[in-house]
């Protein structure tokens, strides 16, 4: 899409973010609604979601699952 104002980070549509993450645009919209993508915003024009590219990349690299609560001695 285009660089964000005041920074080099690009603003991605749900479709573009889906391509980066390898998921469907519907999944991106779900993540936006659940506030899992922190920078997600609804754009008044067409009521579409947009998100910063750095947020998508950070979400993609997050650890999956919960850390183990068991100690190594068990």
PDB file with SEQRES, HELIX, SHEET and CRYST1 records, atoms N, CA, C and O in Angstrom:
SEQRES   1 A   74  UNK UNK UNK UNK UNK UNK UNK UNK UNK UNK UNK UNK UNK          
SEQRES   2 A   74  UNK UNK UNK UNK UNK UNK UNK UNK UNK UNK UNK UNK UNK          
SEQRES   3 A   74  UNK UNK UNK UNK UNK UNK UNK UNK UNK UNK UNK UNK UNK          
SEQRES   4 A   74  UNK UNK UNK UNK UNK UNK UNK UNK UNK UNK UNK UNK UNK          
SEQRES   5 A   74  UNK UNK UNK UNK UNK UNK UNK UNK UNK UNK UNK UNK UNK          
SEQRES   6 A   74  UNK UNK UNK UNK UNK UNK UNK UNK UNK                          
HELIX    1 AA1 UNK A   14  UNK A   21  1                                   8    
HELIX    2 AA2 UNK A   25  UNK A   33  1                                   9    
HELIX    3 AA3 UNK A   45  UNK A   47  5                                   3    
HELIX    4 AA4 UNK A   53  UNK A   60  1                                   8    
SHEET    1 AA1 3 UNK A  10  UNK A  13  0                                        
SHEET    2 AA1 3 UNK A  48  UNK A  52 -1                                        
SHEET    3 AA1 3 UNK A  41  UNK A  43 -1                                        
CRYST1    1.000    1.000    1.000  90.00  90.00  90.00 P 1           1          
ATOM      1  N   UNK A   1       0.841  -1.173   0.000  1.00  0.00           N  
ATOM      2  CA  UNK A   1       0.000   0.000   0.000  1.00  0.00           C  
ATOM      3  C   UNK A   1       0.887   1.237   0.000  1.00  0.00           C  
ATOM      4  O   UNK A   1       1.406   1.606  -1.053  1.00  0.00           O  
ATOM      5  N   UNK A   2       1.079   1.888   1.139  1.00  0.00           N  
ATOM      6  CA  UNK A   2       1.872   3.109   1.205  1.00  0.00           C  
ATOM      7  C   UNK A   2       2.590   3.184   2.543  1.00  0.00           C  
ATOM      8  O   UNK A   2       2.174   2.545   3.510  1.00  0.00           O  
ATOM      9  N   UNK A   3       3.688   3.978   2.605  1.00  0.00           N  
ATOM     10  CA  UNK A   3       4.360   4.140   3.894  1.00  0.00           C  
ATOM     11  C   UNK A   3       3.468   4.910   4.862  1.00  0.00           C  
ATOM     12  O   UNK A   3       2.698   5.779   4.453  1.00  0.00           O  
ATOM     13  N   UNK A   4       3.576   4.588   6.139  1.00  0.00           N  
ATOM     14  CA  UNK A   4       2.829   5.305   7.166  1.00  0.00           C  
ATOM     15  C   UNK A   4       3.404   6.707   7.311  1.00  0.00           C  
ATOM     16  O   UNK A   4       4.584   6.935   7.045  1.00  0.00           O  
ATOM     17  N   UNK A   5       2.572   7.632   7.729  1.00  0.00           N  
ATOM     18  CA  UNK A   5       3.055   8.990   7.938  1.00  0.00           C  
ATOM     19  C   UNK A   5       4.088   9.004   9.052  1.00  0.00           C  
ATOM     20  O   UNK A   5       3.889   8.408  10.111  1.00  0.00           O  
ATOM     21  N   UNK A   6       5.195   9.695   8.800  1.00  0.00           N  
ATOM     22  CA  UNK A   6       6.206   9.873   9.827  1.00  0.00           C  
ATOM     23  C   UNK A   6       7.107   8.667  10.039  1.00  0.00           C  
ATOM     24  O   UNK A   6       7.907   8.668  10.974  1.00  0.00           O  
ATOM     25  N   UNK A   7       7.007   7.658   9.222  1.00  0.00           N  
ATOM     26  CA  UNK A   7       7.853   6.482   9.410  1.00  0.00           C  
ATOM     27  C   UNK A   7       7.986   5.697   8.131  1.00  0.00           C  
ATOM     28  O   UNK A   7       7.333   6.001   7.133  1.00  0.00           O  
ATOM     29  N   UNK A   8       8.830   4.687   8.160  1.00  0.00           N  
ATOM     30  CA  UNK A   8       9.052   3.877   6.988  1.00  0.00           C  
ATOM     31  C   UNK A   8       8.173   2.648   6.931  1.00  0.00           C  
ATOM     32  O   UNK A   8       8.227   1.886   5.966  1.00  0.00           O  
ATOM     33  N   UNK A   9       7.362   2.449   7.961  1.00  0.00           N  
ATOM     34  CA  UNK A   9       6.507   1.276   8.038  1.00  0.00           C  
ATOM     35  C   UNK A   9       5.354   1.400   7.039  1.00  0.00           C  
ATOM     36  O   UNK A   9       4.709   2.444   6.949  1.00  0.00           O  
ATOM     37  N   UNK A  10       5.107   0.328   6.296  1.00  0.00           N  
ATOM     38  CA  UNK A  10       4.017   0.350   5.313  1.00  0.00           C  
ATOM     39  C   UNK A  10       2.689   0.014   5.973  1.00  0.00           C  
ATOM     40  O   UNK A  10       2.630  -0.749   6.937  1.00  0.00           O  
ATOM     41  N   UNK A  11       1.628   0.594   5.436  1.00  0.00           N  
ATOM     42  CA  UNK A  11       0.274   0.275   5.856  1.00  0.00           C  
ATOM     43  C   UNK A  11      -0.253  -0.775   4.891  1.00  0.00           C  
ATOM     44  O   UNK A  11      -0.263  -0.569   3.677  1.00  0.00           O  
ATOM     45  N   UNK A  12      -0.693  -1.905   5.443  1.00  0.00           N  
ATOM     46  CA  UNK A  12      -1.185  -3.004   4.617  1.00  0.00           C  
ATOM     47  C   UNK A  12      -2.694  -3.161   4.761  1.00  0.00           C  
ATOM     48  O   UNK A  12      -3.254  -2.942   5.836  1.00  0.00           O  
ATOM     49  N   UNK A  13      -3.340  -3.542   3.671  1.00  0.00           N  
ATOM     50  CA  UNK A  13      -4.746  -3.913   3.736  1.00  0.00           C  
ATOM     51  C   UNK A  13      -4.823  -5.325   4.308  1.00  0.00           C  
ATOM     52  O   UNK A  13      -3.800  -5.995   4.447  1.00  0.00           O  
ATOM     53  N   UNK A  14      -6.019  -5.776   4.636  1.00  0.00           N  
ATOM     54  CA  UNK A  14      -6.195  -7.145   5.131  1.00  0.00           C  
ATOM     55  C   UNK A  14      -5.715  -8.154   4.097  1.00  0.00           C  
ATOM     56  O   UNK A  14      -5.136  -9.180   4.453  1.00  0.00           O  
ATOM     57  N   UNK A  15      -5.950  -7.872   2.833  1.00  0.00           N  
ATOM     58  CA  UNK A  15      -5.523  -8.791   1.765  1.00  0.00           C  
ATOM     59  C   UNK A  15      -4.004  -8.858   1.697  1.00  0.00           C  
ATOM     60  O   UNK A  15      -3.437  -9.944   1.580  1.00  0.00           O  
ATOM     61  N   UNK A  16      -3.342  -7.711   1.770  1.00  0.00           N  
ATOM     62  CA  UNK A  16      -1.877  -7.693   1.727  1.00  0.00           C  
ATOM     63  C   UNK A  16      -1.288  -8.373   2.964  1.00  0.00           C  
ATOM     64  O   UNK A  16      -0.323  -9.129   2.853  1.00  0.00           O  
ATOM     65  N   UNK A  17      -1.858  -8.113   4.130  1.00  0.00           N  
ATOM     66  CA  UNK A  17      -1.376  -8.740   5.361  1.00  0.00           C  
ATOM     67  C   UNK A  17      -1.560 -10.255   5.288  1.00  0.00           C  
ATOM     68  O   UNK A  17      -0.704 -11.007   5.753  1.00  0.00           O  
ATOM     69  N   UNK A  18      -2.660 -10.698   4.713  1.00  0.00           N  
ATOM     70  CA  UNK A  18      -2.915 -12.133   4.559  1.00  0.00           C  
ATOM     71  C   UNK A  18      -1.858 -12.780   3.682  1.00  0.00           C  
ATOM     72  O   UNK A  18      -1.413 -13.891   3.969  1.00  0.00           O  
ATOM     73  N   UNK A  19      -1.452 -12.106   2.624  1.00  0.00           N  
ATOM     74  CA  UNK A  19      -0.404 -12.635   1.735  1.00  0.00           C  
ATOM     75  C   UNK A  19       0.913 -12.764   2.482  1.00  0.00           C  
ATOM     76  O   UNK A  19       1.624 -13.754   2.308  1.00  0.00           O  
ATOM     77  N   UNK A  20       1.253 -11.780   3.312  1.00  0.00           N  
ATOM     78  CA  UNK A  20       2.501 -11.815   4.087  1.00  0.00           C  
ATOM     79  C   UNK A  20       2.491 -12.988   5.067  1.00  0.00           C  
ATOM     80  O   UNK A  20       3.489 -13.694   5.212  1.00  0.00           O  
ATOM     81  N   UNK A  21       1.348 -13.190   5.741  1.00  0.00           N  
ATOM     82  CA  UNK A  21       1.264 -14.224   6.775  1.00  0.00           C  
ATOM     83  C   UNK A  21       0.884 -15.601   6.232  1.00  0.00           C  
ATOM     84  O   UNK A  21       1.001 -16.600   6.942  1.00  0.00           O  
ATOM     85  N   UNK A  22       0.433 -15.661   4.991  1.00  0.00           N  
ATOM     86  CA  UNK A  22       0.047 -16.947   4.421  1.00  0.00           C  
ATOM     87  C   UNK A  22      -1.276 -17.467   4.980  1.00  0.00           C  
ATOM     88  O   UNK A  22      -1.473 -18.676   5.106  1.00  0.00           O  
ATOM     89  N   UNK A  23      -2.177 -16.548   5.311  1.00  0.00           N  
ATOM     90  CA  UNK A  23      -3.503 -16.909   5.811  1.00  0.00           C  
ATOM     91  C   UNK A  23      -4.547 -16.198   4.957  1.00  0.00           C  
ATOM     92  O   UNK A  23      -4.202 -15.439   4.051  1.00  0.00           O  
ATOM     93  N   UNK A  24      -5.816 -16.442   5.246  1.00  0.00           N  
ATOM     94  CA  UNK A  24      -6.884 -15.801   4.474  1.00  0.00           C  
ATOM     95  C   UNK A  24      -7.149 -14.384   4.992  1.00  0.00           C  
ATOM     96  O   UNK A  24      -6.872 -14.082   6.153  1.00  0.00           O  
ATOM     97  N   UNK A  25      -7.684 -13.524   4.134  1.00  0.00           N  
ATOM     98  CA  UNK A  25      -8.073 -12.186   4.593  1.00  0.00           C  
ATOM     99  C   UNK A  25      -9.109 -12.247   5.718  1.00  0.00           C  
ATOM    100  O   UNK A  25      -9.142 -11.362   6.573  1.00  0.00           O  
ATOM    101  N   UNK A  26      -9.947 -13.275   5.726  1.00  0.00           N  
ATOM    102  CA  UNK A  26     -10.926 -13.439   6.806  1.00  0.00           C  
ATOM    103  C   UNK A  26     -10.211 -13.618   8.138  1.00  0.00           C  
ATOM    104  O   UNK A  26     -10.638 -13.054   9.146  1.00  0.00           O  
ATOM    105  N   UNK A  27      -9.122 -14.401   8.159  1.00  0.00           N  
ATOM    106  CA  UNK A  27      -8.357 -14.610   9.387  1.00  0.00           C  
ATOM    107  C   UNK A  27      -7.731 -13.298   9.863  1.00  0.00           C  
ATOM    108  O   UNK A  27      -7.692 -13.027  11.063  1.00  0.00           O  
ATOM    109  N   UNK A  28      -7.245 -12.491   8.932  1.00  0.00           N  
ATOM    110  CA  UNK A  28      -6.673 -11.190   9.299  1.00  0.00           C  
ATOM    111  C   UNK A  28      -7.753 -10.319   9.934  1.00  0.00           C  
ATOM    112  O   UNK A  28      -7.497  -9.659  10.942  1.00  0.00           O  
ATOM    113  N   UNK A  29      -8.945 -10.307   9.367  1.00  0.00           N  
ATOM    114  CA  UNK A  29     -10.040  -9.520   9.935  1.00  0.00           C  
ATOM    115  C   UNK A  29     -10.381 -10.004  11.346  1.00  0.00           C  
ATOM    116  O   UNK A  29     -10.666  -9.202  12.235  1.00  0.00           O  
ATOM    117  N   UNK A  30     -10.348 -11.323  11.540  1.00  0.00           N  
ATOM    118  CA  UNK A  30     -10.599 -11.868  12.881  1.00  0.00           C  
ATOM    119  C   UNK A  30      -9.538 -11.379  13.868  1.00  0.00           C  
ATOM    120  O   UNK A  30      -9.861 -10.956  14.978  1.00  0.00           O  
ATOM    121  N   UNK A  31      -8.269 -11.441  13.456  1.00  0.00           N  
ATOM    122  CA  UNK A  31      -7.182 -10.985  14.320  1.00  0.00           C  
ATOM    123  C   UNK A  31      -7.333  -9.501  14.647  1.00  0.00           C  
ATOM    124  O   UNK A  31      -7.039  -9.079  15.765  1.00  0.00           O  
ATOM    125  N   UNK A  32      -7.786  -8.715  13.685  1.00  0.00           N  
ATOM    126  CA  UNK A  32      -8.008  -7.286  13.909  1.00  0.00           C  
ATOM    127  C   UNK A  32      -9.133  -7.077  14.918  1.00  0.00           C  
ATOM    128  O   UNK A  32      -8.993  -6.283  15.848  1.00  0.00           O  
ATOM    129  N   UNK A  33     -10.234  -7.778  14.742  1.00  0.00           N  
ATOM    130  CA  UNK A  33     -11.381  -7.632  15.644  1.00  0.00           C  
ATOM    131  C   UNK A  33     -11.039  -8.089  17.054  1.00  0.00           C  
ATOM    132  O   UNK A  33     -11.535  -7.524  18.028  1.00  0.00           O  
ATOM    133  N   UNK A  34     -10.191  -9.110  17.168  1.00  0.00           N  
ATOM    134  CA  UNK A  34      -9.766  -9.621  18.480  1.00  0.00           C  
ATOM    135  C   UNK A  34      -8.648  -8.784  19.090  1.00  0.00           C  
ATOM    136  O   UNK A  34      -8.189  -9.066  20.197  1.00  0.00           O  
ATOM    137  N   UNK A  35      -8.212  -7.757  18.371  1.00  0.00           N  
ATOM    138  CA  UNK A  35      -7.120  -6.878  18.799  1.00  0.00           C  
ATOM    139  C   UNK A  35      -5.799  -7.617  18.984  1.00  0.00           C  
ATOM    140  O   UNK A  35      -4.989  -7.248  19.835  1.00  0.00           O  
ATOM    141  N   UNK A  36      -5.586  -8.655  18.187  1.00  0.00           N  
ATOM    142  CA  UNK A  36      -4.319  -9.389  18.219  1.00  0.00           C  
ATOM    143  C   UNK A  36      -3.258  -8.644  17.412  1.00  0.00           C  
ATOM    144  O   UNK A  36      -2.065  -8.770  17.688  1.00  0.00           O  
ATOM    145  N   UNK A  37      -3.687  -7.873  16.422  1.00  0.00           N  
ATOM    146  CA  UNK A  37      -2.781  -7.020  15.656  1.00  0.00           C  
ATOM    147  C   UNK A  37      -2.977  -5.600  16.195  1.00  0.00           C  
ATOM    148  O   UNK A  37      -3.959  -4.929  15.878  1.00  0.00           O  
ATOM    149  N   UNK A  38      -2.034  -5.167  17.005  1.00  0.00           N  
ATOM    150  CA  UNK A  38      -2.151  -3.947  17.792  1.00  0.00           C  
ATOM    151  C   UNK A  38      -2.441  -2.715  16.946  1.00  0.00           C  
ATOM    152  O   UNK A  38      -3.228  -1.861  17.354  1.00  0.00           O  
ATOM    153  N   UNK A  39      -1.823  -2.607  15.780  1.00  0.00           N  
ATOM    154  CA  UNK A  39      -1.966  -1.398  14.969  1.00  0.00           C  
ATOM    155  C   UNK A  39      -3.218  -1.405  14.093  1.00  0.00           C  
ATOM    156  O   UNK A  39      -3.433  -0.462  13.331  1.00  0.00           O  
ATOM    157  N   UNK A  40      -4.035  -2.430  14.181  1.00  0.00           N  
ATOM    158  CA  UNK A  40      -5.215  -2.548  13.310  1.00  0.00           C  
ATOM    159  C   UNK A  40      -6.167  -1.376  13.499  1.00  0.00           C  
ATOM    160  O   UNK A  40      -6.488  -0.988  14.622  1.00  0.00           O  
ATOM    161  N   UNK A  41      -6.602  -0.830  12.393  1.00  0.00           N  
ATOM    162  CA  UNK A  41      -7.553   0.286  12.397  1.00  0.00           C  
ATOM    163  C   UNK A  41      -8.565   0.073  11.273  1.00  0.00           C  
ATOM    164  O   UNK A  41      -8.244  -0.482  10.222  1.00  0.00           O  
ATOM    165  N   UNK A  42      -9.793   0.525  11.519  1.00  0.00           N  
ATOM    166  CA  UNK A  42     -10.820   0.522  10.473  1.00  0.00           C  
ATOM    167  C   UNK A  42     -10.710   1.830   9.717  1.00  0.00           C  
ATOM    168  O   UNK A  42     -10.671   2.903  10.321  1.00  0.00           O  
ATOM    169  N   UNK A  43     -10.660   1.744   8.411  1.00  0.00           N  
ATOM    170  CA  UNK A  43     -10.607   2.926   7.563  1.00  0.00           C  
ATOM    171  C   UNK A  43     -12.039   3.267   7.179  1.00  0.00           C  
ATOM    172  O   UNK A  43     -12.794   2.400   6.738  1.00  0.00           O  
ATOM    173  N   UNK A  44     -12.406   4.514   7.345  1.00  0.00           N  
ATOM    174  CA  UNK A  44     -13.778   4.913   7.064  1.00  0.00           C  
ATOM    175  C   UNK A  44     -14.188   4.597   5.636  1.00  0.00           C  
ATOM    176  O   UNK A  44     -15.318   4.173   5.394  1.00  0.00           O  
ATOM    177  N   UNK A  45     -13.292   4.796   4.701  1.00  0.00           N  
ATOM    178  CA  UNK A  45     -13.580   4.482   3.310  1.00  0.00           C  
ATOM    179  C   UNK A  45     -13.751   2.983   3.164  1.00  0.00           C  
ATOM    180  O   UNK A  45     -12.788   2.240   3.357  1.00  0.00           O  
ATOM    181  N   UNK A  46     -14.907   2.527   2.841  1.00  0.00           N  
ATOM    182  CA  UNK A  46     -15.222   1.104   2.638  1.00  0.00           C  
ATOM    183  C   UNK A  46     -15.179   0.276   3.912  1.00  0.00           C  
ATOM    184  O   UNK A  46     -15.351  -0.941   3.854  1.00  0.00           O  
ATOM    185  N   UNK A  47     -14.953   0.908   5.069  1.00  0.00           N  
ATOM    186  CA  UNK A  47     -14.930   0.178   6.340  1.00  0.00           C  
ATOM    187  C   UNK A  47     -13.978  -1.019   6.303  1.00  0.00           C  
ATOM    188  O   UNK A  47     -14.336  -2.110   6.748  1.00  0.00           O  
ATOM    189  N   UNK A  48     -12.801  -0.826   5.789  1.00  0.00           N  
ATOM    190  CA  UNK A  48     -11.818  -1.911   5.682  1.00  0.00           C  
ATOM    191  C   UNK A  48     -10.766  -1.790   6.762  1.00  0.00           C  
ATOM    192  O   UNK A  48     -10.485  -0.701   7.264  1.00  0.00           O  
ATOM    193  N   UNK A  49     -10.185  -2.937   7.113  1.00  0.00           N  
ATOM    194  CA  UNK A  49      -9.115  -2.975   8.105  1.00  0.00           C  
ATOM    195  C   UNK A  49      -7.781  -2.692   7.435  1.00  0.00           C  
ATOM    196  O   UNK A  49      -7.540  -3.132   6.310  1.00  0.00           O  
ATOM    197  N   UNK A  50      -6.911  -1.957   8.126  1.00  0.00           N  
ATOM    198  CA  UNK A  50      -5.519  -1.777   7.724  1.00  0.00           C  
ATOM    199  C   UNK A  50      -4.650  -2.020   8.942  1.00  0.00           C  
ATOM    200  O   UNK A  50      -5.102  -1.857  10.075  1.00  0.00           O  
ATOM    201  N   UNK A  51      -3.411  -2.405   8.713  1.00  0.00           N  
ATOM    202  CA  UNK A  51      -2.501  -2.734   9.799  1.00  0.00           C  
ATOM    203  C   UNK A  51      -1.078  -2.395   9.352  1.00  0.00           C  
ATOM    204  O   UNK A  51      -0.780  -2.420   8.158  1.00  0.00           O  
ATOM    205  N   UNK A  52      -0.209  -2.082  10.296  1.00  0.00           N  
ATOM    206  CA  UNK A  52       1.183  -1.788   9.952  1.00  0.00           C  
ATOM    207  C   UNK A  52       1.933  -3.079   9.641  1.00  0.00           C  
ATOM    208  O   UNK A  52       1.735  -4.100  10.300  1.00  0.00           O  
ATOM    209  N   UNK A  53       2.783  -3.022   8.645  1.00  0.00           N  
ATOM    210  CA  UNK A  53       3.557  -4.190   8.225  1.00  0.00           C  
ATOM    211  C   UNK A  53       4.406  -4.737   9.372  1.00  0.00           C  
ATOM    212  O   UNK A  53       4.515  -5.953   9.521  1.00  0.00           O  
ATOM    213  N   UNK A  54       5.005  -3.872  10.178  1.00  0.00           N  
ATOM    214  CA  UNK A  54       5.846  -4.333  11.285  1.00  0.00           C  
ATOM    215  C   UNK A  54       5.033  -5.131  12.304  1.00  0.00           C  
ATOM    216  O   UNK A  54       5.549  -6.073  12.906  1.00  0.00           O  
ATOM    217  N   UNK A  55       3.772  -4.763  12.499  1.00  0.00           N  
ATOM    218  CA  UNK A  55       2.892  -5.486  13.418  1.00  0.00           C  
ATOM    219  C   UNK A  55       2.598  -6.890  12.876  1.00  0.00           C  
ATOM    220  O   UNK A  55       2.583  -7.861  13.633  1.00  0.00           O  
ATOM    221  N   UNK A  56       2.367  -6.988  11.585  1.00  0.00           N  
ATOM    222  CA  UNK A  56       2.115  -8.291  10.951  1.00  0.00           C  
ATOM    223  C   UNK A  56       3.345  -9.175  11.086  1.00  0.00           C  
ATOM    224  O   UNK A  56       3.230 -10.350  11.436  1.00  0.00           O  
ATOM    225  N   UNK A  57       4.512  -8.623  10.812  1.00  0.00           N  
ATOM    226  CA  UNK A  57       5.752  -9.408  10.892  1.00  0.00           C  
ATOM    227  C   UNK A  57       6.045  -9.835  12.326  1.00  0.00           C  
ATOM    228  O   UNK A  57       6.508 -10.953  12.551  1.00  0.00           O  
ATOM    229  N   UNK A  58       5.783  -8.968  13.296  1.00  0.00           N  
ATOM    230  CA  UNK A  58       6.004  -9.319  14.703  1.00  0.00           C  
ATOM    231  C   UNK A  58       5.044 -10.419  15.141  1.00  0.00           C  
ATOM    232  O   UNK A  58       5.441 -11.334  15.862  1.00  0.00           O  
ATOM    233  N   UNK A  59       3.795 -10.338  14.717  1.00  0.00           N  
ATOM    234  CA  UNK A  59       2.805 -11.357  15.070  1.00  0.00           C  
ATOM    235  C   UNK A  59       3.195 -12.699  14.457  1.00  0.00           C  
ATOM    236  O   UNK A  59       3.040 -13.747  15.084  1.00  0.00           O  
ATOM    237  N   UNK A  60       3.695 -12.656  13.247  1.00  0.00           N  
ATOM    238  CA  UNK A  60       4.088 -13.872  12.540  1.00  0.00           C  
ATOM    239  C   UNK A  60       5.249 -14.581  13.245  1.00  0.00           C  
ATOM    240  O   UNK A  60       5.349 -15.807  13.196  1.00  0.00           O  
ATOM    241  N   UNK A  61       6.131 -13.808  13.903  1.00  0.00           N  
ATOM    242  CA  UNK A  61       7.318 -14.388  14.563  1.00  0.00           C  
ATOM    243  C   UNK A  61       7.091 -14.741  16.021  1.00  0.00           C  
ATOM    244  O   UNK A  61       8.007 -15.239  16.676  1.00  0.00           O  
ATOM    245  N   UNK A  62       5.890 -14.497  16.555  1.00  0.00           N  
ATOM    246  CA  UNK A  62       5.645 -14.757  17.971  1.00  0.00           C  
ATOM    247  C   UNK A  62       5.714 -16.250  18.256  1.00  0.00           C  
ATOM    248  O   UNK A  62       5.434 -17.064  17.376  1.00  0.00           O  
ATOM    249  N   UNK A  63       6.083 -16.615  19.478  1.00  0.00           N  
ATOM    250  CA  UNK A  63       6.101 -18.030  19.846  1.00  0.00           C  
ATOM    251  C   UNK A  63       4.679 -18.586  19.843  1.00  0.00           C  
ATOM    252  O   UNK A  63       3.733 -17.891  20.216  1.00  0.00           O  
ATOM    253  N   UNK A  64       4.536 -19.818  19.429  1.00  0.00           N  
ATOM    254  CA  UNK A  64       3.229 -20.464  19.391  1.00  0.00           C  
ATOM    255  C   UNK A  64       3.045 -21.291  20.651  1.00  0.00           C  
ATOM    256  O   UNK A  64       3.969 -21.978  21.087  1.00  0.00           O  
ATOM    257  N   UNK A  65       1.874 -21.230  21.229  1.00  0.00           N  
ATOM    258  CA  UNK A  65       1.586 -21.984  22.443  1.00  0.00           C  
ATOM    259  C   UNK A  65       1.998 -21.233  23.678  1.00  0.00           C  
ATOM    260  O   UNK A  65       2.533 -20.126  23.608  1.00  0.00           O  
ATOM    261  N   UNK A  66       1.745 -21.843  24.801  1.00  0.00           N  
ATOM    262  CA  UNK A  66       2.107 -21.243  26.085  1.00  0.00           C  
ATOM    263  C   UNK A  66       3.408 -21.843  26.592  1.00  0.00           C  
ATOM    264  O   UNK A  66       3.705 -23.008  26.327  1.00  0.00           O  
ATOM    265  N   UNK A  67       4.181 -21.054  27.318  1.00  0.00           N  
ATOM    266  CA  UNK A  67       5.409 -21.607  27.889  1.00  0.00           C  
ATOM    267  C   UNK A  67       5.055 -22.658  28.936  1.00  0.00           C  
ATOM    268  O   UNK A  67       4.025 -22.562  29.605  1.00  0.00           O  
ATOM    269  N   UNK A  68       5.895 -23.632  29.066  1.00  0.00           N  
ATOM    270  CA  UNK A  68       5.680 -24.703  30.007  1.00  0.00           C  
ATOM    271  C   UNK A  68       5.764 -24.157  31.429  1.00  0.00           C  
ATOM    272  O   UNK A  68       6.641 -23.351  31.740  1.00  0.00           O  
ATOM    273  N   UNK A  69       4.837 -24.605  32.300  1.00  0.00           N  
ATOM    274  CA  UNK A  69       4.879 -24.196  33.706  1.00  0.00           C  
ATOM    275  C   UNK A  69       5.576 -25.218  34.575  1.00  0.00           C  
ATOM    276  O   UNK A  69       5.806 -24.982  35.761  1.00  0.00           O  
ATOM    277  N   UNK A  70       5.917 -26.364  33.984  1.00  0.00           N  
ATOM    278  CA  UNK A  70       6.628 -27.390  34.749  1.00  0.00           C  
ATOM    279  C   UNK A  70       8.103 -27.059  34.856  1.00  0.00           C  
ATOM    280  O   UNK A  70       8.691 -26.518  33.919  1.00  0.00           O  
ATOM    281  N   UNK A  71       8.696 -27.376  35.973  1.00  0.00           N  
ATOM    282  CA  UNK A  71      10.128 -27.117  36.129  1.00  0.00           C  
ATOM    283  C   UNK A  71      10.911 -28.224  35.435  1.00  0.00           C  
ATOM    284  O   UNK A  71      10.381 -29.303  35.169  1.00  0.00           O  
ATOM    285  N   UNK A  72      12.160 -27.948  35.149  1.00  0.00           N  
ATOM    286  CA  UNK A  72      13.013 -28.909  34.459  1.00  0.00           C  
ATOM    287  C   UNK A  72      13.317 -30.126  35.335  1.00  0.00           C  
ATOM    288  O   UNK A  72      13.658 -31.186  34.811  1.00  0.00           O  
ATOM    289  N   UNK A  73      13.198 -29.993  36.655  1.00  0.00           N  
ATOM    290  CA  UNK A  73      13.521 -31.089  37.575  1.00  0.00           C  
ATOM    291  C   UNK A  73      12.450 -32.193  37.592  1.00  0.00           C  
ATOM    292  O   UNK A  73      12.723 -33.301  38.052  1.00  0.00           O  
ATOM    293  N   UNK A  74      11.251 -31.908  37.102  1.00  0.00           N  
ATOM    294  CA  UNK A  74      10.177 -32.906  37.164  1.00  0.00           C  
ATOM    295  C   UNK A  74      10.335 -33.983  36.146  1.00  0.00           C  
ATOM    296  O   UNK A  74       9.509 -34.893  36.077  1.00  0.00           O  
TER     297      UNK A  74                                                      
END                                                                             
